[in-house]
Amino acid sequence: MTVDLNKMGQAAREASRQLALLGEQKKNQVLETVAQELLAKADEIIAANKVDLENATNMPEKFIDRLKIDNDRIAAMA
C-alpha cells in the first residue's frame, strides 16, 4: 500500500479547519466517533504496526518503543 503523505497532511489540515468551526457538542461527537473507530479497528492497526516494526530494523530501541502500538496504547488514544 502506497501512502501519499502530502495528500494525507493536506486532508488532516483541512479536517482540523473544519473541526475548529464546530461547536463543542459536535466536536465531542466527532471525537467519540474517532475513539470508537480506533477501538473497532484495533486489530487492523496492530497488524499494520507490526509491519512498521518489522521495517524498523537498525532503529534505536526508544524509537521502536514509541512506534509500537498495542491494545493498551490504542485504548489510551481512544
N, CA, C and O atoms as a Maestro MAE file, in Angstrom:
{
 s_m_m2io_version
 :::
 2.0.0
}

f_m_ct {
 s_m_title
 :::
 protein
 m_atom[312] {
  # First column is atom index #
  i_m_mmod_type
  r_m_x_coord
  r_m_y_coord
  r_m_z_coord
  i_m_residue_number
  s_m_chain_name
  s_m_pdb_residue_name
  s_m_pdb_atom_name
  i_m_atomic_number
  :::
  1 25 0.845 -1.175 0.000 1 A "MET " " N  " 7
  2 3 0.000 0.000 0.000 1 A "MET " " CA " 6
  3 2 0.888 1.235 0.000 1 A "MET " " C  " 6
  4 15 1.746 1.379 0.871 1 A "MET " " O  " 8
  5 25 0.697 2.107 -0.946 2 A "THR " " N  " 7
  6 3 1.453 3.342 -1.035 2 A "THR " " CA " 6
  7 2 0.631 4.468 -0.435 2 A "THR " " C  " 6
  8 15 -0.554 4.621 -0.730 2 A "THR " " O  " 8
  9 25 1.278 5.248 0.407 3 A "VAL " " N  " 7
  10 3 0.598 6.350 1.074 3 A "VAL " " CA " 6
  11 2 1.221 7.655 0.605 3 A "VAL " " C  " 6
  12 15 2.440 7.822 0.661 3 A "VAL " " O  " 8
  13 25 0.394 8.574 0.146 4 A "ASP " " N  " 7
  14 3 0.860 9.899 -0.243 4 A "ASP " " CA " 6
  15 2 0.777 10.785 0.993 4 A "ASP " " C  " 6
  16 15 -0.297 11.267 1.354 4 A "ASP " " O  " 8
  17 25 1.921 10.995 1.637 5 A "LEU " " N  " 7
  18 3 1.930 11.745 2.890 5 A "LEU " " CA " 6
  19 2 1.542 13.200 2.698 5 A "LEU " " C  " 6
  20 15 0.954 13.800 3.597 5 A "LEU " " O  " 8
  21 25 1.856 13.779 1.549 6 A "ASN " " N  " 7
  22 3 1.444 15.162 1.289 6 A "ASN " " CA " 6
  23 2 -0.075 15.279 1.254 6 A "ASN " " C  " 6
  24 15 -0.647 16.183 1.861 6 A "ASN " " O  " 8
  25 25 -0.727 14.359 0.539 7 A "LYS " " N  " 7
  26 3 -2.191 14.384 0.473 7 A "LYS " " CA " 6
  27 2 -2.798 14.123 1.845 7 A "LYS " " C  " 6
  28 15 -3.788 14.748 2.223 7 A "LYS " " O  " 8
  29 25 -2.201 13.197 2.586 8 A "MET " " N  " 7
  30 3 -2.705 12.890 3.916 8 A "MET " " CA " 6
  31 2 -2.568 14.120 4.828 8 A "MET " " C  " 6
  32 15 -3.476 14.424 5.602 8 A "MET " " O  " 8
  33 25 -1.449 14.813 4.734 9 A "GLY " " N  " 7
  34 3 -1.241 16.021 5.527 9 A "GLY " " CA " 6
  35 2 -2.219 17.118 5.164 9 A "GLY " " C  " 6
  36 15 -2.748 17.803 6.040 9 A "GLY " " O  " 8
  37 25 -2.464 17.289 3.865 10 A "GLN " " N  " 7
  38 3 -3.422 18.300 3.412 10 A "GLN " " CA " 6
  39 2 -4.828 17.969 3.907 10 A "GLN " " C  " 6
  40 15 -5.568 18.855 4.335 10 A "GLN " " O  " 8
  41 25 -5.187 16.705 3.848 11 A "ALA " " N  " 7
  42 3 -6.511 16.291 4.320 11 A "ALA " " CA " 6
  43 2 -6.641 16.514 5.827 11 A "ALA " " C  " 6
  44 15 -7.691 16.942 6.306 11 A "ALA " " O  " 8
  45 25 -5.583 16.227 6.565 12 A "ALA " " N  " 7
  46 3 -5.612 16.443 8.015 12 A "ALA " " CA " 6
  47 2 -5.733 17.928 8.336 12 A "ALA " " C  " 6
  48 15 -6.467 18.309 9.248 12 A "ALA " " O  " 8
  49 25 -5.022 18.758 7.597 13 A "ARG " " N  " 7
  50 3 -5.094 20.205 7.807 13 A "ARG " " CA " 6
  51 2 -6.509 20.714 7.541 13 A "ARG " " C  " 6
  52 15 -7.042 21.510 8.315 13 A "ARG " " O  " 8
  53 25 -7.112 20.257 6.457 14 A "GLU " " N  " 7
  54 3 -8.473 20.680 6.125 14 A "GLU " " CA " 6
  55 2 -9.462 20.180 7.179 14 A "GLU " " C  " 6
  56 15 -10.376 20.904 7.575 14 A "GLU " " O  " 8
  57 25 -9.276 18.950 7.627 15 A "ALA " " N  " 7
  58 3 -10.161 18.412 8.666 15 A "ALA " " CA " 6
  59 2 -10.038 19.216 9.954 15 A "ALA " " C  " 6
  60 15 -11.037 19.454 10.632 15 A "ALA " " O  " 8
  61 25 -8.826 19.634 10.295 16 A "SER " " N  " 7
  62 3 -8.659 20.424 11.522 16 A "SER " " CA " 6
  63 2 -9.337 21.777 11.394 16 A "SER " " C  " 6
  64 15 -9.888 22.294 12.367 16 A "SER " " O  " 8
  65 25 -9.300 22.350 10.205 17 A "ARG " " N  " 7
  66 3 -10.001 23.623 9.978 17 A "ARG " " CA " 6
  67 2 -11.510 23.448 10.136 17 A "ARG " " C  " 6
  68 15 -12.178 24.271 10.761 17 A "ARG " " O  " 8
  69 25 -12.030 22.381 9.572 18 A "GLN " " N  " 7
  70 3 -13.463 22.113 9.679 18 A "GLN " " CA " 6
  71 2 -13.856 21.842 11.131 18 A "GLN " " C  " 6
  72 15 -14.893 22.313 11.598 18 A "GLN " " O  " 8
  73 25 -13.030 21.089 11.832 19 A "LEU " " N  " 7
  74 3 -13.312 20.775 13.229 19 A "LEU " " CA " 6
  75 2 -13.313 22.036 14.088 19 A "LEU " " C  " 6
  76 15 -14.100 22.149 15.028 19 A "LEU " " O  " 8
  77 25 -12.436 22.977 13.771 20 A "ALA " " N  " 7
  78 3 -12.358 24.226 14.535 20 A "ALA " " CA " 6
  79 2 -13.643 25.042 14.424 20 A "ALA " " C  " 6
  80 15 -13.951 25.839 15.311 20 A "ALA " " O  " 8
  81 25 -14.386 24.851 13.349 21 A "LEU " " N  " 7
  82 3 -15.619 25.607 13.134 21 A "LEU " " CA " 6
  83 2 -16.820 25.022 13.876 21 A "LEU " " C  " 6
  84 15 -17.861 25.670 13.987 21 A "LEU " " O  " 8
  85 25 -16.676 23.810 14.376 22 A "LEU " " N  " 7
  86 3 -17.790 23.134 15.030 22 A "LEU " " CA " 6
  87 2 -17.966 23.597 16.470 22 A "LEU " " C  " 6
  88 15 -17.020 24.057 17.110 22 A "LEU " " O  " 8
  89 25 -19.182 23.468 16.961 23 A "GLY " " N  " 7
  90 3 -19.460 23.750 18.364 23 A "GLY " " CA " 6
  91 2 -18.933 22.630 19.247 23 A "GLY " " C  " 6
  92 15 -18.546 21.567 18.761 23 A "GLY " " O  " 8
  93 25 -18.922 22.880 20.544 24 A "GLU " " N  " 7
  94 3 -18.367 21.915 21.497 24 A "GLU " " CA " 6
  95 2 -19.080 20.568 21.443 24 A "GLU " " C  " 6
  96 15 -18.425 19.526 21.469 24 A "GLU " " O  " 8
  97 25 -20.399 20.571 21.370 25 A "GLN " " N  " 7
  98 3 -21.151 19.313 21.351 25 A "GLN " " CA " 6
  99 2 -20.806 18.487 20.109 25 A "GLN " " C  " 6
  100 15 -20.606 17.276 20.205 25 A "GLN " " O  " 8
  101 25 -20.736 19.129 18.962 26 A "LYS " " N  " 7
  102 3 -20.417 18.414 17.720 26 A "LYS " " CA " 6
  103 2 -18.975 17.910 17.755 26 A "LYS " " C  " 6
  104 15 -18.700 16.795 17.310 26 A "LYS " " O  " 8
  105 25 -18.050 18.723 18.281 27 A "LYS " " N  " 7
  106 3 -16.656 18.276 18.407 27 A "LYS " " CA " 6
  107 2 -16.583 17.023 19.270 27 A "LYS " " C  " 6
  108 15 -15.872 16.074 18.940 27 A "LYS " " O  " 8
  109 25 -17.318 17.026 20.371 28 A "ASN " " N  " 7
  110 3 -17.317 15.859 21.247 28 A "ASN " " CA " 6
  111 2 -17.874 14.630 20.542 28 A "ASN " " C  " 6
  112 15 -17.378 13.522 20.745 28 A "ASN " " O  " 8
  113 25 -18.904 14.815 19.712 29 A "GLN " " N  " 7
  114 3 -19.456 13.700 18.931 29 A "GLN " " CA " 6
  115 2 -18.409 13.161 17.960 29 A "GLN " " C  " 6
  116 15 -18.248 11.948 17.826 29 A "GLN " " O  " 8
  117 25 -17.704 14.055 17.290 30 A "VAL " " N  " 7
  118 3 -16.667 13.642 16.340 30 A "VAL " " CA " 6
  119 2 -15.570 12.868 17.071 30 A "VAL " " C  " 6
  120 15 -15.148 11.806 16.613 30 A "VAL " " O  " 8
  121 25 -15.111 13.393 18.199 31 A "LEU " " N  " 7
  122 3 -14.058 12.721 18.960 31 A "LEU " " CA " 6
  123 2 -14.517 11.358 19.464 31 A "LEU " " C  " 6
  124 15 -13.730 10.412 19.484 31 A "LEU " " O  " 8
  125 25 -15.767 11.246 19.868 32 A "GLU " " N  " 7
  126 3 -16.300 9.961 20.317 32 A "GLU " " CA " 6
  127 2 -16.341 8.962 19.158 32 A "GLU " " C  " 6
  128 15 -16.032 7.784 19.336 32 A "GLU " " O  " 8
  129 25 -16.720 9.435 17.981 33 A "THR " " N  " 7
  130 3 -16.741 8.570 16.799 33 A "THR " " CA " 6
  131 2 -15.335 8.091 16.454 33 A "THR " " C  " 6
  132 15 -15.134 6.916 16.145 33 A "THR " " O  " 8
  133 25 -14.370 8.991 16.506 34 A "VAL " " N  " 7
  134 3 -12.977 8.620 16.236 34 A "VAL " " CA " 6
  135 2 -12.511 7.575 17.251 34 A "VAL " " C  " 6
  136 15 -11.871 6.592 16.878 34 A "VAL " " O  " 8
  137 25 -12.825 7.779 18.514 35 A "ALA " " N  " 7
  138 3 -12.436 6.825 19.556 35 A "ALA " " CA " 6
  139 2 -13.047 5.449 19.293 35 A "ALA " " C  " 6
  140 15 -12.367 4.431 19.426 35 A "ALA " " O  " 8
  141 25 -14.319 5.416 18.924 36 A "GLN " " N  " 7
  142 3 -14.983 4.143 18.635 36 A "GLN " " CA " 6
  143 2 -14.335 3.446 17.438 36 A "GLN " " C  " 6
  144 15 -14.160 2.228 17.447 36 A "GLN " " O  " 8
  145 25 -13.982 4.215 16.415 37 A "GLU " " N  " 7
  146 3 -13.343 3.633 15.228 37 A "GLU " " CA " 6
  147 2 -11.959 3.083 15.557 37 A "GLU " " C  " 6
  148 15 -11.579 2.023 15.059 37 A "GLU " " O  " 8
  149 25 -11.202 3.798 16.395 38 A "LEU " " N  " 7
  150 3 -9.897 3.286 16.821 38 A "LEU " " CA " 6
  151 2 -10.047 1.925 17.485 38 A "LEU " " C  " 6
  152 15 -9.311 0.990 17.173 38 A "LEU " " O  " 8
  153 25 -10.996 1.821 18.394 39 A "LEU " " N  " 7
  154 3 -11.208 0.558 19.098 39 A "LEU " " CA " 6
  155 2 -11.714 -0.530 18.156 39 A "LEU " " C  " 6
  156 15 -11.294 -1.683 18.259 39 A "LEU " " O  " 8
  157 25 -12.605 -0.176 17.248 40 A "ALA " " N  " 7
  158 3 -13.166 -1.152 16.313 40 A "ALA " " CA " 6
  159 2 -12.118 -1.677 15.335 40 A "ALA " " C  " 6
  160 15 -12.190 -2.825 14.898 40 A "ALA " " O  " 8
  161 25 -11.159 -0.845 14.999 41 A "LYS " " N  " 7
  162 3 -10.149 -1.233 14.017 41 A "LYS " " CA " 6
  163 2 -8.805 -1.566 14.657 41 A "LYS " " C  " 6
  164 15 -7.773 -1.556 13.987 41 A "LYS " " O  " 8
  165 25 -8.823 -1.860 15.948 42 A "ALA " " N  " 7
  166 3 -7.585 -2.134 16.680 42 A "ALA " " CA " 6
  167 2 -6.774 -3.256 16.040 42 A "ALA " " C  " 6
  168 15 -5.555 -3.135 15.913 42 A "ALA " " O  " 8
  169 25 -7.421 -4.335 15.638 43 A "ASP " " N  " 7
  170 3 -6.688 -5.455 15.037 43 A "ASP " " CA " 6
  171 2 -5.983 -5.036 13.753 43 A "ASP " " C  " 6
  172 15 -4.840 -5.426 13.516 43 A "ASP " " O  " 8
  173 25 -6.660 -4.242 12.923 44 A "GLU " " N  " 7
  174 3 -6.049 -3.756 11.679 44 A "GLU " " CA " 6
  175 2 -4.871 -2.834 11.975 44 A "GLU " " C  " 6
  176 15 -3.826 -2.920 11.330 44 A "GLU " " O  " 8
  177 25 -5.049 -1.958 12.948 45 A "ILE " " N  " 7
  178 3 -3.993 -1.012 13.312 45 A "ILE " " CA " 6
  179 2 -2.769 -1.765 13.826 45 A "ILE " " C  " 6
  180 15 -1.639 -1.457 13.447 45 A "ILE " " O  " 8
  181 25 -3.000 -2.747 14.685 46 A "ILE " " N  " 7
  182 3 -1.896 -3.520 15.252 46 A "ILE " " CA " 6
  183 2 -1.188 -4.328 14.170 46 A "ILE " " C  " 6
  184 15 0.037 -4.443 14.193 46 A "ILE " " O  " 8
  185 25 -1.934 -4.888 13.229 47 A "ALA " " N  " 7
  186 3 -1.320 -5.644 12.129 47 A "ALA " " CA " 6
  187 2 -0.449 -4.739 11.264 47 A "ALA " " C  " 6
  188 15 0.662 -5.119 10.892 47 A "ALA " " O  " 8
  189 25 -0.940 -3.554 10.945 48 A "ALA " " N  " 7
  190 3 -0.144 -2.611 10.150 48 A "ALA " " CA " 6
  191 2 1.078 -2.155 10.937 48 A "ALA " " C  " 6
  192 15 2.157 -1.978 10.371 48 A "ALA " " O  " 8
  193 25 0.909 -1.967 12.234 49 A "ASN " " N  " 7
  194 3 2.025 -1.554 13.078 49 A "ASN " " CA " 6
  195 2 3.093 -2.636 13.145 49 A "ASN " " C  " 6
  196 15 4.283 -2.334 13.234 49 A "ASN " " O  " 8
  197 25 2.673 -3.892 13.102 50 A "LYS " " N  " 7
  198 3 3.637 -4.996 13.110 50 A "LYS " " CA " 6
  199 2 4.567 -4.891 11.908 50 A "LYS " " C  " 6
  200 15 5.772 -5.111 12.029 50 A "LYS " " O  " 8
  201 25 4.011 -4.557 10.757 51 A "VAL " " N  " 7
  202 3 4.826 -4.366 9.549 51 A "VAL " " CA " 6
  203 2 5.797 -3.203 9.758 51 A "VAL " " C  " 6
  204 15 6.974 -3.299 9.410 51 A "VAL " " O  " 8
  205 25 5.298 -2.109 10.325 52 A "ASP " " N  " 7
  206 3 6.168 -0.964 10.601 52 A "ASP " " CA " 6
  207 2 7.317 -1.360 11.519 52 A "ASP " " C  " 6
  208 15 8.464 -0.976 11.290 52 A "ASP " " O  " 8
  209 25 7.007 -2.128 12.554 53 A "LEU " " N  " 7
  210 3 8.044 -2.559 13.490 53 A "LEU " " CA " 6
  211 2 9.060 -3.472 12.815 53 A "LEU " " C  " 6
  212 15 10.257 -3.381 13.087 53 A "LEU " " O  " 8
  213 25 8.587 -4.347 11.939 54 A "GLU " " N  " 7
  214 3 9.497 -5.230 11.207 54 A "GLU " " CA " 6
  215 2 10.421 -4.436 10.292 54 A "GLU " " C  " 6
  216 15 11.563 -4.834 10.062 54 A "GLU " " O  " 8
  217 25 9.933 -3.317 9.770 55 A "ASN " " N  " 7
  218 3 10.742 -2.472 8.889 55 A "ASN " " CA " 6
  219 2 11.628 -1.493 9.652 55 A "ASN " " C  " 6
  220 15 12.412 -0.763 9.045 55 A "ASN " " O  " 8
  221 25 11.510 -1.474 10.961 56 A "ALA " " N  " 7
  222 3 12.261 -0.516 11.772 56 A "ALA " " CA " 6
  223 2 13.577 -1.096 12.276 56 A "ALA " " C  " 6
  224 15 14.064 -0.716 13.341 56 A "ALA " " O  " 8
  225 25 14.142 -2.006 11.514 57 A "THR " " N  " 7
  226 3 15.420 -2.581 11.920 57 A "THR " " CA " 6
  227 2 16.476 -1.484 11.940 57 A "THR " " C  " 6
  228 15 16.406 -0.514 11.186 57 A "THR " " O  " 8
  229 25 17.443 -1.660 12.808 58 A "ASN " " N  " 7
  230 3 18.547 -0.703 12.971 58 A "ASN " " CA " 6
  231 2 18.102 0.644 13.517 58 A "ASN " " C  " 6
  232 15 18.855 1.616 13.445 58 A "ASN " " O  " 8
  233 25 16.910 0.718 14.053 59 A "MET " " N  " 7
  234 3 16.450 1.949 14.689 59 A "MET " " CA " 6
  235 2 16.722 1.846 16.187 59 A "MET " " C  " 6
  236 15 16.758 0.747 16.739 59 A "MET " " O  " 8
  237 25 16.912 2.986 16.843 60 A "PRO " " N  " 7
  238 3 17.129 2.952 18.299 60 A "PRO " " CA " 6
  239 2 15.927 2.346 19.027 60 A "PRO " " C  " 6
  240 15 14.783 2.499 18.598 60 A "PRO " " O  " 8
  241 25 16.204 1.667 20.120 61 A "GLU " " N  " 7
  242 3 15.154 0.998 20.892 61 A "GLU " " CA " 6
  243 2 14.081 1.978 21.364 61 A "GLU " " C  " 6
  244 15 12.900 1.632 21.388 61 A "GLU " " O  " 8
  245 25 14.474 3.188 21.738 62 A "LYS " " N  " 7
  246 3 13.492 4.191 22.175 62 A "LYS " " CA " 6
  247 2 12.541 4.549 21.036 62 A "LYS " " C  " 6
  248 15 11.346 4.744 21.260 62 A "LYS " " O  " 8
  249 25 13.068 4.635 19.820 63 A "PHE " " N  " 7
  250 3 12.231 4.923 18.651 63 A "PHE " " CA " 6
  251 2 11.232 3.795 18.440 63 A "PHE " " C  " 6
  252 15 10.047 4.036 18.208 63 A "PHE " " O  " 8
  253 25 11.718 2.568 18.521 64 A "ILE " " N  " 7
  254 3 10.854 1.409 18.311 64 A "ILE " " CA " 6
  255 2 9.765 1.360 19.383 64 A "ILE " " C  " 6
  256 15 8.616 1.034 19.085 64 A "ILE " " O  " 8
  257 25 10.123 1.683 20.626 65 A "ASP " " N  " 7
  258 3 9.117 1.695 21.688 65 A "ASP " " CA " 6
  259 2 8.036 2.731 21.411 65 A "ASP " " C  " 6
  260 15 6.856 2.461 21.634 65 A "ASP " " O  " 8
  261 25 8.417 3.911 20.928 66 A "ARG " " N  " 7
  262 3 7.422 4.943 20.604 66 A "ARG " " CA " 6
  263 2 6.577 4.542 19.404 66 A "ARG " " C  " 6
  264 15 5.411 4.926 19.303 66 A "ARG " " O  " 8
  265 25 7.165 3.767 18.493 67 A "LEU " " N  " 7
  266 3 6.456 3.331 17.294 67 A "LEU " " CA " 6
  267 2 5.425 2.242 17.599 67 A "LEU " " C  " 6
  268 15 4.398 2.142 16.927 67 A "LEU " " O  " 8
  269 25 5.708 1.435 18.612 68 A "LYS " " N  " 7
  270 3 4.862 0.272 18.904 68 A "LYS " " CA " 6
  271 2 3.459 0.683 19.353 68 A "LYS " " C  " 6
  272 15 3.284 1.534 20.225 68 A "LYS " " O  " 8
  273 25 2.477 0.050 18.729 69 A "ILE " " N  " 7
  274 3 1.074 0.254 19.096 69 A "ILE " " CA " 6
  275 2 0.502 -1.098 19.512 69 A "ILE " " C  " 6
  276 15 0.597 -2.081 18.777 69 A "ILE " " O  " 8
  277 25 -0.087 -1.129 20.692 70 A "ASP " " N  " 7
  278 3 -0.757 -2.337 21.168 70 A "ASP " " CA " 6
  279 2 -2.142 -1.941 21.685 70 A "ASP " " C  " 6
  280 15 -2.528 -0.774 21.617 70 A "ASP " " O  " 8
  281 25 -2.874 -2.911 22.195 71 A "ASN " " N  " 7
  282 3 -4.236 -2.625 22.660 71 A "ASN " " CA " 6
  283 2 -4.266 -1.566 23.760 71 A "ASN " " C  " 6
  284 15 -5.170 -0.731 23.792 71 A "ASN " " O  " 8
  285 25 -3.283 -1.597 24.659 72 A "ASP " " N  " 7
  286 3 -3.246 -0.596 25.730 72 A "ASP " " CA " 6
  287 2 -3.050 0.807 25.167 72 A "ASP " " C  " 6
  288 15 -3.692 1.756 25.619 72 A "ASP " " O  " 8
  289 25 -2.175 0.936 24.193 73 A "ARG " " N  " 7
  290 3 -1.926 2.257 23.609 73 A "ARG " " CA " 6
  291 2 -3.126 2.739 22.795 73 A "ARG " " C  " 6
  292 15 -3.442 3.929 22.791 73 A "ARG " " O  " 8
  293 25 -3.780 1.830 22.119 74 A "ILE " " N  " 7
  294 3 -4.991 2.220 21.382 74 A "ILE " " CA " 6
  295 2 -6.071 2.671 22.363 74 A "ILE " " C  " 6
  296 15 -6.754 3.667 22.124 74 A "ILE " " O  " 8
  297 25 -6.223 1.943 23.458 75 A "ALA " " N  " 7
  298 3 -7.210 2.330 24.471 75 A "ALA " " CA " 6
  299 2 -6.884 3.710 25.039 75 A "ALA " " C  " 6
  300 15 -7.790 4.502 25.299 75 A "ALA " " O  " 8
  301 25 -5.606 4.000 25.233 76 A "ALA " " N  " 7
  302 3 -5.211 5.314 25.745 76 A "ALA " " CA " 6
  303 2 -5.515 6.416 24.734 76 A "ALA " " C  " 6
  304 15 -5.877 7.529 25.115 76 A "ALA " " O  " 8
  305 25 -5.367 6.107 23.449 77 A "MET " " N  " 7
  306 3 -5.686 7.086 22.403 77 A "MET " " CA " 6
  307 2 -7.185 7.349 22.348 77 A "MET " " C  " 6
  308 15 -7.627 8.474 22.117 77 A "MET " " O  " 8
  309 25 -7.956 6.289 22.565 78 A "ALA " " N  " 7
  310 3 -9.412 6.391 22.457 78 A "ALA " " CA " 6
  311 2 -9.985 7.065 23.678 78 A "ALA " " C  " 6
  312 15 -11.199 7.243 23.773 78 A "ALA " " O  " 8
  :::
 }
 m_bond[311] {
  # First column is bond index #
  i_m_from
  i_m_to
  i_m_order
  :::
  1 1 2 1
  2 2 3 1
  3 3 4 2
  4 3 5 1
  5 5 6 1
  6 6 7 1
  7 7 8 2
  8 7 9 1
  9 9 10 1
  10 10 11 1
  11 11 12 2
  12 11 13 1
  13 13 14 1
  14 14 15 1
  15 15 16 2
  16 15 17 1
  17 17 18 1
  18 18 19 1
  19 19 20 2
  20 19 21 1
  21 21 22 1
  22 22 23 1
  23 23 24 2
  24 23 25 1
  25 25 26 1
  26 26 27 1
  27 27 28 2
  28 27 29 1
  29 29 30 1
  30 30 31 1
  31 31 32 2
  32 31 33 1
  33 33 34 1
  34 34 35 1
  35 35 36 2
  36 35 37 1
  37 37 38 1
  38 38 39 1
  39 39 40 2
  40 39 41 1
  41 41 42 1
  42 42 43 1
  43 43 44 2
  44 43 45 1
  45 45 46 1
  46 46 47 1
  47 47 48 2
  48 47 49 1
  49 49 50 1
  50 50 51 1
  51 51 52 2
  52 51 53 1
  53 53 54 1
  54 54 55 1
  55 55 56 2
  56 55 57 1
  57 57 58 1
  58 58 59 1
  59 59 60 2
  60 59 61 1
  61 61 62 1
  62 62 63 1
  63 63 64 2
  64 63 65 1
  65 65 66 1
  66 66 67 1
  67 67 68 2
  68 67 69 1
  69 69 70 1
  70 70 71 1
  71 71 72 2
  72 71 73 1
  73 73 74 1
  74 74 75 1
  75 75 76 2
  76 75 77 1
  77 77 78 1
  78 78 79 1
  79 79 80 2
  80 79 81 1
  81 81 82 1
  82 82 83 1
  83 83 84 2
  84 83 85 1
  85 85 86 1
  86 86 87 1
  87 87 88 2
  88 87 89 1
  89 89 90 1
  90 90 91 1
  91 91 92 2
  92 91 93 1
  93 93 94 1
  94 94 95 1
  95 95 96 2
  96 95 97 1
  97 97 98 1
  98 98 99 1
  99 99 100 2
  100 99 101 1
  101 101 102 1
  102 102 103 1
  103 103 104 2
  104 103 105 1
  105 105 106 1
  106 106 107 1
  107 107 108 2
  108 107 109 1
  109 109 110 1
  110 110 111 1
  111 111 112 2
  112 111 113 1
  113 113 114 1
  114 114 115 1
  115 115 116 2
  116 115 117 1
  117 117 118 1
  118 118 119 1
  119 119 120 2
  120 119 121 1
  121 121 122 1
  122 122 123 1
  123 123 124 2
  124 123 125 1
  125 125 126 1
  126 126 127 1
  127 127 128 2
  128 127 129 1
  129 129 130 1
  130 130 131 1
  131 131 132 2
  132 131 133 1
  133 133 134 1
  134 134 135 1
  135 135 136 2
  136 135 137 1
  137 137 138 1
  138 138 139 1
  139 139 140 2
  140 139 141 1
  141 141 142 1
  142 142 143 1
  143 143 144 2
  144 143 145 1
  145 145 146 1
  146 146 147 1
  147 147 148 2
  148 147 149 1
  149 149 150 1
  150 150 151 1
  151 151 152 2
  152 151 153 1
  153 153 154 1
  154 154 155 1
  155 155 156 2
  156 155 157 1
  157 157 158 1
  158 158 159 1
  159 159 160 2
  160 159 161 1
  161 161 162 1
  162 162 163 1
  163 163 164 2
  164 163 165 1
  165 165 166 1
  166 166 167 1
  167 167 168 2
  168 167 169 1
  169 169 170 1
  170 170 171 1
  171 171 172 2
  172 171 173 1
  173 173 174 1
  174 174 175 1
  175 175 176 2
  176 175 177 1
  177 177 178 1
  178 178 179 1
  179 179 180 2
  180 179 181 1
  181 181 182 1
  182 182 183 1
  183 183 184 2
  184 183 185 1
  185 185 186 1
  186 186 187 1
  187 187 188 2
  188 187 189 1
  189 189 190 1
  190 190 191 1
  191 191 192 2
  192 191 193 1
  193 193 194 1
  194 194 195 1
  195 195 196 2
  196 195 197 1
  197 197 198 1
  198 198 199 1
  199 199 200 2
  200 199 201 1
  201 201 202 1
  202 202 203 1
  203 203 204 2
  204 203 205 1
  205 205 206 1
  206 206 207 1
  207 207 208 2
  208 207 209 1
  209 209 210 1
  210 210 211 1
  211 211 212 2
  212 211 213 1
  213 213 214 1
  214 214 215 1
  215 215 216 2
  216 215 217 1
  217 217 218 1
  218 218 219 1
  219 219 220 2
  220 219 221 1
  221 221 222 1
  222 222 223 1
  223 223 224 2
  224 223 225 1
  225 225 226 1
  226 226 227 1
  227 227 228 2
  228 227 229 1
  229 229 230 1
  230 230 231 1
  231 231 232 2
  232 231 233 1
  233 233 234 1
  234 234 235 1
  235 235 236 2
  236 235 237 1
  237 237 238 1
  238 238 239 1
  239 239 240 2
  240 239 241 1
  241 241 242 1
  242 242 243 1
  243 243 244 2
  244 243 245 1
  245 245 246 1
  246 246 247 1
  247 247 248 2
  248 247 249 1
  249 249 250 1
  250 250 251 1
  251 251 252 2
  252 251 253 1
  253 253 254 1
  254 254 255 1
  255 255 256 2
  256 255 257 1
  257 257 258 1
  258 258 259 1
  259 259 260 2
  260 259 261 1
  261 261 262 1
  262 262 263 1
  263 263 264 2
  264 263 265 1
  265 265 266 1
  266 266 267 1
  267 267 268 2
  268 267 269 1
  269 269 270 1
  270 270 271 1
  271 271 272 2
  272 271 273 1
  273 273 274 1
  274 274 275 1
  275 275 276 2
  276 275 277 1
  277 277 278 1
  278 278 279 1
  279 279 280 2
  280 279 281 1
  281 281 282 1
  282 282 283 1
  283 283 284 2
  284 283 285 1
  285 285 286 1
  286 286 287 1
  287 287 288 2
  288 287 289 1
  289 289 290 1
  290 290 291 1
  291 291 292 2
  292 291 293 1
  293 293 294 1
  294 294 295 1
  295 295 296 2
  296 295 297 1
  297 297 298 1
  298 298 299 1
  299 299 300 2
  300 299 301 1
  301 301 302 1
  302 302 303 1
  303 303 304 2
  304 303 305 1
  305 305 306 1
  306 306 307 1
  307 307 308 2
  308 307 309 1
  309 309 310 1
  310 310 311 1
  311 311 312 2
  :::
 }
}
